[in-house]
């Protein structure tokens, strides 16, 4: 069940979104807010999984809501009458950008993406596990375990079991022994917490564990090809190779 909060300063727009959500399975509308400041309060109190968020609102706009909540901002789909904010919306890590009047098929597709990203772990448990994560991560200069989700389970994955991390927008796919876990972090933020003695960023999108590398092959234009034990082949760019040699 995806718990959704609607934020829009126009009542007809909120009503339309509520009608569309009512026709969808496994979706619960937990509340509404009519401006950005109220949205921050509702999100903090209700902890929804997803926010359908307008951009132009009085007092605090949609981007202000995202900034105010920081890492506590749920998954976000912007719903707006203006198309010029699309790039800024994705810079704010939105998973969707829908123009008003919102079409049912486009909303359904965005909700499908949200369902794929959500772990299925109840929100209260996610909040509790976030506290566990903070405790684990605060006890060492580098990560020793990473909180990941699998179906309805939360797992603390030892970093020495990580083979490869690939960026997927504001998420990362963490690959370990043939399994893939999606975590809600940017690659830069995650790489900064990994011991450089054990992990190497080889290009804009990939970090590998050094002990997972099977072979390094010269490629072209100063790049190299990195082959992992599982056969995965990745590019080690000249830029990142130079950074590694001077780091």
Buried (B, 14 or more C-beta within 10 A) or exposed (E): EBBBBBBBBBEEBBEBBBEBBEEBEEBEBBBBBBBBBBBBEBBEEBBBBBBBBBBBBEEBBBBBBBEBBEEEBBBBBBBBEEEEBBEBBBEBBBBBBBBBEBEEEBBEEBBEEBBEBBBEBEBEBBEEBBEEBEEBBEEEEBBBBBBBBBEEEBBEBEBEBBBBBBBEEBBBBBBBEEEEBBBBBBBEEBBEBBBEEBBBBBBEBBBBBEEBBEEEEEBEEEBBBBBBEEEBEBBBBBEBBEEEEEE
